[in-house]
Amino acid sequence: MQPEGMLDVRGSDQFRDACREAGGLTLPVTVGSVCRIEGTLIYCIGRDHWLIRAPDGMDGEWAARVQDIGGETFCSITIVSDAYCTFRISGPEAVAILAQGTALDLDDLSFALGSCARVSFAKTPAILYRADAVPTFDMHVYRSYADYMSRWLKFASGA
Amino acid sequence: MADAFRLSSGGDIDRTMPLSFTFNGRKYKGYEGDTLASALLANGIRLVGRSLKYHRPRGIMSAGVEETNGFVQLTGVDDEPNVLATTTGLRDGLEARSVNCRPSVRWDAGQVNDVIRGLIPAGFYYKTFMWPRNGWRFYGSLIRRAAGWGTAPRKIDARLKERCEHRYHHCDLLVVGAGPSGIATALAAGRAGMKVLWVDNQSAPGGELLSSEATINGMDARGWLDRTLQEIDALSNVTRLASSTASGFYDHNFLTILESKPDKSWICERLWKVRARRVVLATGAIERPLPFPNNDRPGIMLAGSMKTYVRRFAVQPGMRCVVFTNNNSGYESAFAISRHGAEVAAIVDIRGNVSRTLEAQAEERGIRLIPNAEIVDVRGSFSVKGVKVLGRDGSRALTLDCDALGVSGGWNPTIHLYSQSGGRPRYDPSIEALVPGRSVQNEISVGSSRGAFALSACLEDGYRTGSNLAEECGRTRPETEEFSASPNEEFDIQAMWKPGVQGKSERVFLDYQNDVTVQDIELAVTENFSSVELVKRYTTAGMGMDQGKCGNVGVIGLLSSLADEDVGLVGTTTYRPPYTPVSFRAMAGWARGHLLAPYRVTPITPWFRSSGAYMAESGSQFQRPYHIRNIGEDAEAAIRREALAARTRVGIYDSSTLGKFEAAGPDVVEFLNRVYTNKWDDLRINHGRFGFLLYEDGRLLDDGVVFRLDQSRYLVTTGTGTAQTVLQHFERLLSCEWRDLSVYLTPVTEQWAVICICGPDARRFLRRVGTDVDLDGSAFPFMTMRVGTVRGFPVRLCRVSFTGELSYEIHVASRNGLALWELLMEEGKSFGITPIGSDASGLLRTEKGFVMAGVEGDGPVNLYDAGMGWVISQKKPEFIGKRSLERDLRTTRERMDVVGLLPCDEGFVPPAGSPIVAAHAKADIEKIVGRITASYFSPILKRPIALALLKGGRMKLGESVTVSTVGRVGSATVVKPVFYDPRGERMRS
């Protein structure tokens, strides 16, 4: 996929409260849940850890916004737009392809529409997001694995 | 003889689809639906191979995975060893040959082992190969040649193109087996809506029903089967896999399943990795043979398998058969064989009291019944020609001519997966076999696999279990269904663990695959290896691919008989995975060739690849350039050229692989103080400092430079290979040890491409390229950083040096890394800019004596040994590793110090790892006093240099030591570990 704006956000409970109360930004609290705000997705990937996925070029704006509303609370906002590459796997065979690389239960009852998960995928760290019911999955991997992952996905899909 | 044993009608074969195949070089005919075994039997082939140890002639013994004799080598395009003829589907052009025989299966030189069998009893190799002490190399090569069931594939290129897939799967219920109880379980669970994965190792579901003549609820078994399968296959929540063997049952209901005929044409095997909430083992039972002299002759077959060949493959096992049994199931087989045209000359039954019904049925079919008798010998070597029968009271000796002998010694529930799950089987005297004991995991055995052999019991057991499990999962229990099946003959077995009459020379085989006989077990017990586990190791009974499918219970029964104790008290061995062999290609799956490991690349890697750089793994699975050769240049010359360029003009290298993460929070300084050996309180914004990390034991973990980005944010850099280790170390400390510290860590290794410009012309070059950062040494001194642009690219510029030269690290967003690199290469032409690989970097750091944590700092070396005591703060009360360092200081023994070496001969470049030996002691390994850690010919110094670890090295400066290398011993002078610019003026300029 085309580059996107990505922010790695860590923050305490006070930071989360500040986001909600001062900035009207409600961060998801259940690990694996995702919320959408103005075309931006916010993945909850840890107890105090979020990945904000914004349109390309919006990372700086989002970083400033979150930093501003986080104020003096304990938090860390880091732009990681160049750290990730995103692959989109879509179609009726998507689950069959992904099930070759991850032990995550991809059944829509277990990994529901609109949820995300950090996984080990074909020996690489990755973040999976179930985007729609087609089904479509977005997989974010560190940039250094993109070359390998591209070849892996082609192989797994029988190409 | 061709197809002489094929019945004119019946069976599941397709007579309109004839197939041609080759066995031992001769062509034969079979049909679609045949297995290799059924086709061989149909063509009258009795002699299929030779046994492992004694090279006895052996034939097909069963019709399934329990086969212990019928291993063949597939040749031609298949080229595969260890293949079971009984589970290999016949296809046109299939080529196979016998194994364990040379030059041919009929004339096998190895059969000399059978002649000298008295010299090679069980356990002989434990006693025979003990001397001379170093003789194993010779024995081993002989034994290796003699062992095995075929040869590994030779046509590697073709095999490498075969694709195998791994697939993870989760389900509510995994049902293993598609016999009566498996079908009933899948039916109930499927009706209740459970997510079911249903696997079976046969190509067609049905198990025993496929060869049964029973009726179920008034329908014939096949009709009931077809109707039920239709219903199950229509359920979207049930996934059915045929030709799929559950090969391993591991912890937490994790099972592996090998699918040998996947749905995708480009995949030859698929290994399923299944995590099931519940597992039902409906694995059925395996018939076991009976112990009698020469019970391994070709033509002797399990009676139930004879029935299978007749019913499923329309192959009669012989023209005139005899059945030898100790239970009622042998009769059912005999009647089935008789009904389909083969003559059954007699049923020999060890039991005195045979059911009147069976007696009448035998009489009706004209089959002679010989009760209270046993077979005491078999005539014929390559094929059964007749049997000798003797009453159990010693009377009524008679000889029966026959060409096939069916044996039924009872049925062993298939408890392999149960045993693999951690369960301990128990002995059930009512069926004289092992059955599952208490479930250890969320697993339950049903039907024959738990000893309920009657058809109606299997069906009811399966359906009830499926319904119960559905209810447990919160589903609505499916409607109750009753099953009435007939006939429902009782099993009624009388155990026979050893032959009543036994000649001195005839062997009675218990484990056919490993050639273990009754005599072997007796020998083991005589030599006091009487525990069942010791007997297994002493005789190899129950080992190997077979895992005791047919023979294990027979061994246990015999042990009980020899010890005169109850069978249940003998104990059991453990069945190990895999249940049937799994190929290495299936285990490897996609992880081979260019997908073997997830090799990582930097944004600049494509440039190096296209420039012909020698790429290799360098750490954290990154592929890095080691050197870039010009045309006509060898590697050594390339390395020297690259290093010289960095010293005299300008070099450029890719540092993107070095680990980077940002540490943020109000307690970062305290955190850094605790983990690094030096102090961090006074580090100013935009300044950097070198630091060392230690493990708790004082050993070197990693080094790196930390820059302060703003008030509470720091950029921590690490080595390439240690990035993940350091991050995990930090995260563990913050999560487990120091939860009071408010620090967050964020990896940014991938966010930034890092390009390093180094050399005396670096400043001039960067100015030429164009930057808004003032590069003057006073405005931008060593160990500081600036934020700005280089030719319009937003960057962070850091003044650090890993070469000892004036250097600028350019941190640029990864997406711009390649573009900036290419721009710098283009602009640098007039400066003679030279890309530098890891080899030249190693040379440059050796000239400067920069210690590497994983090279000089390997093993017991501490920072003082490495000559880096200056990086240890004496003012800090505590840091990780401090206590251990202080302990090291208080020891009196000589330690290994990092020193420099100047070889006396300018042509002597001892390779890294070369030992330093005490003077004049040459290669005496007792007197090694150190070793070379890095060694190069320095092009700037025009002489060889080396770094080394030397015992008490710092006290030996100026002394001469001896370095021993392969084929050469040379001397070197001990010097301080820095060879070039010892004051560091160049990098600070």
Chai-1 contact restraints between the chains, C-beta under 6 A:
chainA,res_idxA,chainB,res_idxB,connection_type,confidence,min_distance_angstrom,max_distance_angstrom,comment,restraint_id
A,D8,B,T746,contact,1.0,0.0,6.0,A-B,restraint_1
A,R10,B,Y744,contact,1.0,0.0,6.0,A-B,restraint_2
A,F74,B,G665,contact,1.0,0.0,6.0,A-B,restraint_3
A,F74,B,S742,contact,1.0,0.0,6.0,A-B,restraint_4
A,S76,B,A664,contact,1.0,0.0,6.0,A-B,restraint_5
A,S76,B,Y744,contact,1.0,0.0,6.0,A-B,restraint_6
A,S76,B,T746,contact,1.0,0.0,6.0,A-B,restraint_7
A,T78,B,E662,contact,1.0,0.0,6.0,A-B,restraint_8
A,T78,B,T746,contact,1.0,0.0,6.0,A-B,restraint_9
A,V80,B,Q751,contact,1.0,0.0,6.0,A-B,restraint_10
A,D82,B,Q751,contact,1.0,0.0,6.0,A-B,restraint_11
A,D82,B,A813,contact,1.0,0.0,6.0,A-B,restraint_12
A,D82,B,S814,contact,1.0,0.0,6.0,A-B,restraint_13
A,D82,B,R815,contact,1.0,0.0,6.0,A-B,restraint_14
A,A83,B,E750,contact,1.0,0.0,6.0,A-B,restraint_15
A,A83,B,Q751,contact,1.0,0.0,6.0,A-B,restraint_16
A,A99,B,R167,contact,1.0,0.0,6.0,A-B,restraint_17
A,A99,B,Y168,contact,1.0,0.0,6.0,A-B,restraint_18
A,Q100,B,E165,contact,1.0,0.0,6.0,A-B,restraint_19
A,Q100,B,H166,contact,1.0,0.0,6.0,A-B,restraint_20
A,Q100,B,R167,contact,1.0,0.0,6.0,A-B,restraint_21
A,A103,B,Y168,contact,1.0,0.0,6.0,A-B,restraint_22
A,D105,B,H170,contact,1.0,0.0,6.0,A-B,restraint_23
A,K123,B,P598,contact,1.0,0.0,6.0,A-B,restraint_24
A,T124,B,P598,contact,1.0,0.0,6.0,A-B,restraint_25
A,Y142,B,E750,contact,1.0,0.0,6.0,A-B,restraint_26
A,R143,B,E750,contact,1.0,0.0,6.0,A-B,restraint_27
A,R143,B,S814,contact,1.0,0.0,6.0,A-B,restraint_28
A,S144,B,R600,contact,1.0,0.0,6.0,A-B,restraint_29
A,S144,B,V601,contact,1.0,0.0,6.0,A-B,restraint_30
A,S144,B,E750,contact,1.0,0.0,6.0,A-B,restraint_31
A,Y145,B,P598,contact,1.0,0.0,6.0,A-B,restraint_32
A,Y145,B,R600,contact,1.0,0.0,6.0,A-B,restraint_33
A,D147,B,V601,contact,1.0,0.0,6.0,A-B,restraint_34
A,Y148,B,P598,contact,1.0,0.0,6.0,A-B,restraint_35
A,Y148,B,Y599,contact,1.0,0.0,6.0,A-B,restraint_36
A,W152,B,L595,contact,1.0,0.0,6.0,A-B,restraint_37
A,F155,B,W590,contact,1.0,0.0,6.0,A-B,restraint_38
A,G158,B,W266,contact,1.0,0.0,6.0,A-B,restraint_39
